Amino acid sequence: MNDQILVDCRNVNVHFGAHHVLKHVNLTIRPGETVGLVGESGSGKTTLGRAILGIGPVSSGEIVFDGENIAGVPPRARQGQAAIQAVFQDPYSSLNPSMMIEDILTEPIVARGLASRADASRQVRKLLDQVALPSDAAERFAREFSGGQRQRIAIARALALSPRLIVCDEPVSALDLSTQSRVMDLFIEIQDRTGVAYLFVSHDLAAVRHISHRVAVMRFGEIVEFGECDQVTARPAHDYTKRLLLAAPVADPARQAERRAAFRALAMTA
Ligand SMILES: Nc1ncnc2c1ncn2[C@@H]1O[C@H](COP(=O)(O)OP(=O)(O)OP(=O)(O)O)[C@@H](O)[C@H]1O
């Protein structure tokens, strides 16, 4: 891991009317790094992801990407307009069911003028291969695929633009457990191969822990803890992080009972 910074959120605030949703958020992402962003529903994780993507507002503060302040600048107006991509939670609504996979994968490249349709089509097989889908998937329609396969297609669509960062907003929470772990492994493999960075947004600390180099914990729009994954999960500094850890699912029932007892003890002292 290097000391360079790819994304630097500096004192970012977002207000929706009178509601101060993001409060003085400072967060960095290094090239090739996964930063997990955890917190309960409504804490502001998606709002931060959308601000970084340029599809959500920023009331004040800076988001510096590659040395340029991109806060409030929509994706098309950004210099490296394709450099930040997204994979969202629901692969059923994020892909047009009646579009052919080849068109889903080539359209973002062609629309940005990054390659001709013929050149983009030549990349399709490689993209499908990167997400472990067979090349004949190109001629099929999105509606023919399962949730896990659709999420692989959504990942391939993000990769088509050779991004430096992918904002992954709850990308496995709509999938069943065994599919979740395969898609998580795919994210890791892709990062090892391409060096892409991830902001991995999830309410599930167990998932985040599996994939992240560093973890940021958000509560009521504030980052209450941010550090190396091992540090945050083994020696959390904030009680809120401790509670999230205790609520994180574990496979072993004895361990689960131990966690519940510890959680009750902590809740009584909180
Ligand atoms: N466009 C909007 N207009 C008004 N309020 C909004 C808007 N978008 C989000 N909010 C509010 O901002 C707060 C944070 O929402 P956000 O979706 O960022 O949280 P989250 O941590 O991602 O939650 P979840 O895990 O449920 O997606 C919520 O109270 C939400 O109602």
PDBQT file of the ligand as one rigid body, heavy atoms in Angstrom, charges set to zero:
ROOT
HETATM    1  N1  LIG A 301     -32.427  13.307  -1.954  1.00  0.00    +0.000 N 
HETATM    2  C1  LIG A 301     -32.670  13.375  -0.636  1.00  0.00    +0.000 A 
HETATM    3  N2  LIG A 301     -33.514  14.284  -0.129  1.00  0.00    +0.000 NA
HETATM    4  C2  LIG A 301     -33.754  14.364   1.200  1.00  0.00    +0.000 A 
HETATM    5  N3  LIG A 301     -33.180  13.559   2.125  1.00  0.00    +0.000 NA
HETATM    6  C3  LIG A 301     -32.319  12.626   1.673  1.00  0.00    +0.000 A 
HETATM    7  C4  LIG A 301     -32.032  12.468   0.272  1.00  0.00    +0.000 A 
HETATM    8  N4  LIG A 301     -31.140  11.450   0.138  1.00  0.00    +0.000 NA
HETATM    9  C5  LIG A 301     -30.903  10.978   1.381  1.00  0.00    +0.000 A 
HETATM   10  N5  LIG A 301     -31.603  11.682   2.295  1.00  0.00    +0.000 N 
HETATM   11  C6  LIG A 301     -31.592  11.473   3.751  1.00  0.00    +0.000 C 
HETATM   12  O1  LIG A 301     -30.224  11.453   4.156  1.00  0.00    +0.000 OA
HETATM   13  C7  LIG A 301     -30.034  10.509   5.203  1.00  0.00    +0.000 C 
HETATM   14  C8  LIG A 301     -28.900   9.574   4.824  1.00  0.00    +0.000 C 
HETATM   15  O2  LIG A 301     -29.330   8.734   3.751  1.00  0.00    +0.000 OA
HETATM   16  P1  LIG A 301     -28.358   7.721   3.034  1.00  0.00    +0.000 P 
HETATM   17  O3  LIG A 301     -29.157   7.004   1.998  1.00  0.00    +0.000 OA
HETATM   18  O4  LIG A 301     -27.135   8.423   2.592  1.00  0.00    +0.000 OA
HETATM   19  O5  LIG A 301     -27.995   6.737   4.246  1.00  0.00    +0.000 OA
HETATM   20  P2  LIG A 301     -27.340   5.302   4.188  1.00  0.00    +0.000 P 
HETATM   21  O6  LIG A 301     -26.397   5.220   5.327  1.00  0.00    +0.000 OA
HETATM   22  O7  LIG A 301     -26.779   5.037   2.831  1.00  0.00    +0.000 OA
HETATM   23  O8  LIG A 301     -28.590   4.368   4.454  1.00  0.00    +0.000 OA
HETATM   24  P3  LIG A 301     -29.000   2.979   3.739  1.00  0.00    +0.000 P 
HETATM   25  O9  LIG A 301     -28.016   1.961   4.245  1.00  0.00    +0.000 OA
HETATM   26  O10 LIG A 301     -30.386   2.746   4.234  1.00  0.00    +0.000 OA
HETATM   27  O11 LIG A 301     -28.920   3.203   2.267  1.00  0.00    +0.000 OA
HETATM   28  C9  LIG A 301     -31.363   9.821   5.417  1.00  0.00    +0.000 C 
HETATM   29  O12 LIG A 301     -32.009  10.426   6.519  1.00  0.00    +0.000 OA
HETATM   30  C10 LIG A 301     -32.118  10.101   4.149  1.00  0.00    +0.000 C 
HETATM   31  O13 LIG A 301     -33.499  10.141   4.374  1.00  0.00    +0.000 OA
ENDROOT
TORSDOF 0
